[in-house]
Amino acid sequence: MRVLHVTSGNLFGGIETFLVTLAGMKAQARGMESEFAFCFAGRLARELQAHEAISHCLGEVRTRFPWTLVRARRKLKQLLAARRYDVVVCHGSWPQAMLGPAVRGRHVPLVYFSHAPVSGRHWLDRWAGRVTPDLIICNSRYTQSSTANVYPGMSSEVVHLPVAPPLKFSHAERLAARSELETPEEAVVIIQVSRMEALKGHLPHLEALAKLPRNLHWIAWMVGGAQRAGESHYMATLKEKARTLGIENRIRFTGQRSDVSRLLAAADIFCQPNLSPDAFGISFVEALYAGLPVITTAMGGALEIVDVSCGILVSTESGTLPDALLQLVSDQEKRRRLAEAGPLRARDLCSPEKQMKQLECVLSSSMRRELGAYGDLRHA
């Protein structure tokens, strides 16, 4: 089964991490041959190339320049004619809206992979809703609960994303990571790995850290770089906030990193107090794999990942986040107990061996179901 995964490619987040995992873990689903198409050649393109994945650039699309959309659709139609895919998967509303019509014209089963809740009110959701897919896949039950806003009456499948377990790092390598970030060996390291967006909760995280007793020895690593102009301004705001709270000497803003698994291995606690629900949360799974207890807000996809065996779910009420941080920073035994359960929880949810096979099964069943409608027209 030859599958073409279509995305925008201009940013790097959960969708792109998933696509890179597909490229790197292809041996886990030998019946599924994945190729990739994108419009913007950025970090995703480089990481796919590093995995020697077959990928295709359709050219940048700007909706204010309609001819760029026409050009990209034409290139996709040519690609579909030349490569003869069995299934095309559009990852999110943008590729579904922009490029889905080109797929529909080639009589190839079209799958809409929803990676975030859809309201049906945003213009992208409305555009995407004009292109009816043959199958909807969702990355969580939380995401699934919203798909009727765009595709009323359509059934959908939930496939938790495959997440590869991290490499093993020695004690010396962990110490080296701490040394690079000017962090003493004895400090309790609290790490957050996320996009530089306000909804990821950096500000309440900083405010909660500032409320911890001054005698506790902790350092916080804020991992993630700005990908848009607004995110650069947001990061500057965070740095100023750390300064005004009097904790700037305990905060390390690392920027974009290619060694996240190494930093997770060198940390002690993962904290991401979302202000709005995450659709799923690959970073939570990666933290659990690394043996870190997770603190996050009790909402969205996080509720499908974090439970009392491996972390602490907090509310948005004042005081709950500082209390959770205090518990884990000051109680080494509790950290150890929650950390031990993390890797098993991560494997149960997102083992690549299991989830790649589930994805292959769902896509192949969609292909077989649609063959009755399309027959051999796909290869005409």
C-alpha positions as CSV (number, residue, x, y, z in Angstrom):
1,M,0.0,0.0,0.0
2,R,1.6,3.3,-1.1
3,V,0.4,6.2,1.0
4,L,1.1,9.9,0.3
5,H,1.0,12.1,3.4
6,V,0.3,15.8,2.6
7,T,1.0,18.7,4.9
8,S,2.0,22.4,4.7
9,G,5.6,22.1,6.0
10,N,6.1,25.7,7.0
11,L,6.2,25.0,10.8
12,F,7.4,22.2,13.0
13,G,5.2,20.8,15.7
14,G,3.2,17.7,16.5
15,I,2.2,16.9,12.9
16,E,5.7,17.2,11.6
17,T,7.1,15.1,14.5
18,F,4.6,12.4,13.6
19,L,5.5,12.4,9.9
20,V,9.2,12.2,10.8
21,T,8.4,9.2,13.0
22,L,6.6,7.5,10.1
23,A,9.7,8.0,8.0
24,G,12.0,6.7,10.6
25,M,9.9,3.8,11.8
26,K,8.8,2.4,8.4
27,A,10.2,-1.0,9.3
28,Q,7.4,-1.3,11.9
29,A,4.7,-1.4,9.1
30,R,6.2,-3.1,6.1
31,G,2.9,-3.2,4.3
32,M,2.7,0.6,4.2
33,E,5.1,2.6,2.0
34,S,4.9,6.2,3.0
35,E,5.8,9.2,0.9
36,F,5.4,12.9,1.8
37,A,4.3,16.1,0.0
38,F,4.6,19.6,1.4
39,C,4.4,23.2,0.2
40,F,7.1,24.8,2.3
41,A,10.6,23.3,2.4
42,G,11.8,23.9,6.0
43,R,12.8,21.8,8.9
44,L,10.4,19.0,8.0
45,A,11.9,18.7,4.6
46,R,15.4,18.5,6.1
47,E,14.4,15.8,8.6
48,L,12.6,13.7,6.1
49,Q,15.7,13.9,3.9
50,A,17.8,12.7,6.8
51,H,15.7,9.6,6.9
52,E,16.0,9.1,3.1
53,A,12.2,9.4,2.8
54,I,10.7,10.0,-0.6
55,S,9.3,13.5,-0.5
56,H,7.9,16.1,-2.9
57,C,7.7,19.8,-2.7
58,L,4.6,21.3,-4.3
59,G,5.7,24.9,-4.0
60,E,4.8,27.6,-1.6
61,V,1.1,28.5,-1.4
62,R,-0.2,31.9,-0.3
63,T,-4.0,32.2,-0.3
64,R,-3.7,35.9,-1.2
65,F,-1.9,34.8,-4.4
66,P,-4.4,32.4,-6.0
67,W,-2.0,31.3,-8.7
68,T,0.2,29.7,-6.1
69,L,-2.7,27.4,-5.1
70,V,-3.4,26.6,-8.7
71,R,0.2,25.7,-9.3
72,A,0.4,23.4,-6.2
73,R,-2.8,21.6,-7.1
74,R,-1.5,21.1,-10.6
75,K,1.8,19.6,-9.2
76,L,-0.1,17.3,-6.9
77,K,-2.3,16.1,-9.7
78,Q,0.8,15.3,-11.8
79,L,2.3,13.5,-8.8
80,L,-0.8,11.4,-8.3
81,A,-0.8,10.4,-11.9
82,A,2.8,9.5,-12.0
83,R,3.1,7.7,-8.6
84,R,-0.3,6.0,-8.4
85,Y,-0.9,6.1,-4.7
86,D,-3.4,3.8,-2.9
87,V,-4.3,6.4,-0.3
88,V,-3.7,10.1,0.3
89,V,-3.8,11.5,3.8
90,C,-4.2,15.2,4.4
91,H,-2.9,16.2,7.8
92,G,-5.1,19.0,9.1
93,S,-7.5,21.5,7.7
94,W,-5.0,23.5,5.7
95,P,-3.9,20.7,3.3
96,Q,-7.4,19.3,3.2
97,A,-8.8,22.7,2.1
98,M,-5.9,23.7,-0.2
99,L,-5.0,20.3,-1.8
100,G,-7.9,18.0,-1.1
101,P,-9.8,19.0,-4.3
102,A,-6.8,17.9,-6.4
103,V,-7.0,14.4,-4.8
104,R,-10.7,14.2,-5.3
105,G,-10.2,14.6,-9.0
106,R,-8.0,11.6,-9.2
107,H,-10.4,9.0,-7.6
108,V,-7.9,8.2,-4.9
109,P,-9.2,7.4,-1.4
110,L,-8.8,10.6,0.6
111,V,-8.2,10.5,4.4
112,Y,-8.5,13.6,6.6
113,F,-6.2,13.2,9.6
114,S,-7.4,15.6,12.3
115,H,-4.6,16.6,14.7
116,A,-6.6,19.4,16.5
117,P,-10.2,20.1,17.4
118,V,-12.1,21.9,14.7
119,S,-14.9,24.4,15.4
120,G,-16.4,24.6,12.0
121,R,-16.3,28.4,12.3
122,H,-12.7,29.2,11.2
123,W,-12.5,29.8,7.4
124,L,-10.0,26.9,7.0
125,D,-12.5,24.5,8.6
126,R,-15.2,25.8,6.3
127,W,-13.0,25.3,3.3
128,A,-12.0,21.9,4.4
129,G,-15.6,21.0,5.0
130,R,-16.3,21.4,1.3
131,V,-14.0,18.4,0.5
132,T,-15.6,15.3,2.0
133,P,-13.0,12.6,2.9
134,D,-13.5,8.9,2.6
135,L,-12.2,8.5,6.2
136,I,-11.5,10.6,9.2
137,I,-8.6,9.7,11.6
138,C,-8.2,11.6,14.9
139,N,-5.1,11.6,17.1
140,S,-7.3,11.5,20.3
141,R,-10.8,11.0,21.5
142,Y,-10.8,14.7,22.4
143,T,-10.1,15.7,18.8
144,Q,-12.6,13.1,17.6
145,S,-15.4,14.8,19.7
146,S,-15.2,17.9,17.4
147,T,-15.1,16.4,13.9
148,A,-18.9,16.6,13.5
149,N,-18.5,20.4,13.5
150,V,-17.0,20.1,10.0
151,Y,-18.2,16.7,8.8
152,P,-21.6,16.0,10.5
153,G,-22.7,12.4,10.4
154,M,-19.3,11.0,9.4
155,S,-17.7,8.3,11.5
156,S,-14.1,8.5,12.5
157,E,-11.2,6.4,13.9
158,V,-8.9,7.3,16.8
159,V,-5.2,6.4,16.3
160,H,-2.9,7.6,19.0
161,L,0.3,8.7,17.4
162,P,3.3,6.4,17.4
163,V,6.1,7.9,19.5
164,A,9.6,6.3,19.3
165,P,11.2,5.6,22.7
166,P,14.3,7.8,23.3
167,L,17.9,6.7,23.1
168,K,19.6,5.7,26.3
169,F,22.0,8.3,27.7
170,S,24.7,7.6,30.2
171,H,25.1,9.5,33.5
172,A,28.1,11.3,32.0
173,E,26.0,12.4,29.0
174,R,23.3,13.7,31.3
175,L,25.8,15.6,33.4
176,A,27.3,17.1,30.2
177,A,23.8,18.4,29.2
178,R,23.4,20.0,32.6
179,S,26.8,21.6,32.3
180,E,26.0,23.1,28.9
181,L,23.0,24.8,30.5
182,E,24.8,25.9,33.6
183,T,22.9,23.6,35.8
184,P,24.5,21.9,38.9
185,E,24.2,18.2,39.3
186,E,22.3,18.4,42.5
187,A,19.6,20.8,41.2
188,V,16.1,19.5,40.5
189,V,15.5,20.3,36.8
190,I,12.0,21.2,35.6
191,I,11.7,21.1,31.8
192,Q,9.1,22.3,29.4
193,V,9.3,21.4,25.7
194,S,6.8,23.1,23.5
195,R,6.1,25.7,20.8
196,M,6.5,29.3,22.0
197,E,2.8,29.9,22.2
198,A,0.8,31.4,25.1
199,L,-1.6,28.5,25.2
200,K,1.3,26.2,26.3
201,G,1.3,28.0,29.7
202,H,4.8,29.4,30.0
203,L,3.6,32.4,31.9
204,P,1.7,30.6,34.7
205,H,4.6,28.2,34.8
206,L,7.0,31.0,35.6
207,E,4.5,32.5,38.1
208,A,4.2,29.1,39.9
209,L,8.0,28.7,40.0
210,A,8.3,32.1,41.6
211,K,6.1,31.0,44.5
212,L,8.3,28.0,45.5
213,P,10.3,28.4,48.7
214,R,13.6,30.1,48.0
215,N,15.6,27.4,49.8
216,L,14.6,24.8,47.2
217,H,17.3,24.1,44.7
218,W,15.7,24.0,41.2
219,I,16.4,25.1,37.7
220,A,13.9,25.3,34.9
221,W,14.6,24.7,31.2
222,M,12.2,26.3,28.7
223,V,12.9,24.4,25.4
224,G,11.6,25.7,22.1
225,G,12.4,28.4,19.6
226,A,10.3,31.1,17.9
227,Q,9.0,30.1,14.5
228,R,7.0,33.3,13.8
229,A,7.5,36.9,14.6
230,G,4.8,36.9,17.2
231,E,6.6,34.0,19.0
232,S,9.8,36.0,19.2
233,H,7.8,38.8,20.9
234,Y,6.3,36.2,23.2
235,M,9.7,34.8,24.2
236,A,10.9,38.3,25.0
237,T,7.9,38.8,27.2
238,L,8.7,35.6,29.0
239,K,12.3,36.6,29.7
240,E,11.1,39.9,31.0
241,K,8.6,38.2,33.2
242,A,11.3,35.9,34.7
243,R,13.3,39.0,35.4
244,T,10.5,40.9,37.2
245,L,9.6,37.8,39.2
246,G,13.2,37.6,40.4
247,I,13.9,34.1,39.0
248,E,15.8,34.9,35.8
249,N,19.0,33.3,37.2
250,R,17.1,30.0,37.6
251,I,15.5,29.9,34.1
252,R,17.3,28.7,30.9
253,F,15.7,29.6,27.6
254,T,17.4,27.1,25.3
255,G,15.8,28.1,22.0
256,Q,15.2,25.4,19.3
257,R,17.1,22.2,20.1
258,S,17.7,19.1,18.0
259,D,18.7,17.1,21.2
260,V,15.4,17.2,23.1
261,S,15.6,13.5,24.1
262,R,19.0,14.2,25.6
263,L,17.6,17.2,27.6
264,L,14.7,15.1,28.8
265,A,17.1,12.4,30.0
266,A,19.0,15.1,32.0
267,A,15.9,16.5,33.7
268,D,13.7,15.5,36.7
269,I,10.2,16.8,36.1
270,F,8.2,17.8,33.0
271,C,5.8,20.7,33.4
272,Q,3.5,22.2,30.8
273,P,0.5,23.9,32.3
274,N,-1.7,24.4,29.2
275,L,-4.1,27.3,29.2
276,S,-6.3,25.6,26.5
277,P,-6.6,21.9,25.6
278,D,-3.9,20.2,23.6
279,A,-5.3,17.8,21.0
280,F,-2.9,15.1,22.1
281,G,0.5,15.9,23.4
282,I,3.5,14.1,21.9
283,S,5.8,15.9,24.4
284,F,4.0,14.3,27.3
285,V,4.6,10.9,25.9
286,E,8.3,11.7,25.2
287,A,8.6,12.9,28.8
288,L,7.0,9.7,30.2
289,Y,9.3,7.6,28.0
290,A,12.2,9.5,29.6
291,G,11.0,8.6,33.1
292,L,9.8,12.1,34.0
293,P,6.7,12.7,36.1
294,V,4.4,15.0,34.2
295,I,2.6,18.0,35.5
296,T,-0.1,19.4,33.2
297,T,-3.6,20.9,33.2
298,A,-6.5,18.5,33.4
299,M,-8.0,19.2,30.0
300,G,-8.0,17.9,26.4
301,G,-5.8,15.1,25.1
302,A,-3.6,15.2,28.2
303,L,-6.4,13.4,30.1
304,E,-5.8,10.4,27.7
305,I,-2.1,10.4,28.5
306,V,-1.4,11.4,32.1
307,D,-3.0,9.8,35.1
308,V,-2.2,9.5,38.8
309,S,0.3,6.6,38.1
310,C,2.7,8.9,36.2
311,G,2.0,12.5,36.9
312,I,-0.2,15.2,38.5
313,L,-3.1,16.9,36.7
314,V,-3.8,20.4,37.9
315,S,-6.7,22.8,37.5
316,T,-6.5,26.3,36.2
317,E,-7.3,27.6,39.8
318,S,-4.6,29.6,41.5
319,G,-2.5,27.6,43.8
320,T,-2.8,24.1,42.3
321,L,0.2,24.4,40.0
322,P,2.6,25.8,42.7
323,D,1.5,23.0,45.0
324,A,2.1,20.3,42.4
325,L,5.6,21.7,41.7
326,L,6.3,21.9,45.4
327,Q,5.3,18.3,45.9
328,L,7.7,17.0,43.2
329,V,10.6,19.3,43.7
330,S,10.7,18.6,47.4
331,D,9.8,14.9,47.4
332,Q,12.4,12.7,45.7
333,E,10.6,9.5,46.6
334,K,7.4,10.7,44.9
335,R,9.3,11.7,41.8
336,R,10.9,8.3,41.7
337,R,7.5,6.5,42.1
338,L,5.8,8.5,39.3
339,A,8.9,8.2,37.1
340,E,8.9,4.4,37.2
341,A,5.4,4.2,35.8
342,G,6.1,6.6,32.9
343,P,7.8,4.4,30.3
344,L,5.2,1.7,30.6
345,R,2.4,4.2,30.3
346,A,4.0,5.6,27.1
347,R,4.5,2.2,25.5
348,D,0.9,1.2,26.2
349,L,-0.4,4.3,24.5
350,C,2.1,5.0,21.7
351,S,4.4,2.0,21.1
352,P,5.5,2.4,17.4
353,E,5.2,-1.3,16.9
354,K,1.5,-1.3,17.9
355,Q,0.5,2.2,16.6
356,M,2.2,1.8,13.2
357,K,0.3,-1.4,12.6
358,Q,-2.9,0.1,13.7
359,L,-2.5,3.0,11.3
360,E,-1.6,0.6,8.5
361,C,-4.7,-1.5,9.3
362,V,-7.0,1.6,9.3
363,L,-5.7,3.0,6.1
364,S,-5.8,-0.4,4.3
365,S,-9.4,-1.0,5.4
366,S,-10.2,2.4,3.9
367,M,-8.5,1.5,0.7
368,R,-10.4,-1.8,0.4
369,R,-13.7,-0.1,1.2
370,E,-13.2,2.5,-1.5
371,L,-12.0,0.1,-4.1
372,G,-15.6,-1.0,-4.5
373,A,-16.6,2.5,-5.4
374,Y,-13.5,3.5,-7.5
375,G,-12.6,0.1,-9.0
376,D,-9.6,0.4,-11.2
377,L,-10.2,4.1,-12.0
378,R,-7.3,5.0,-9.8
379,H,-4.9,3.4,-12.2
380,A,-6.7,4.5,-15.4
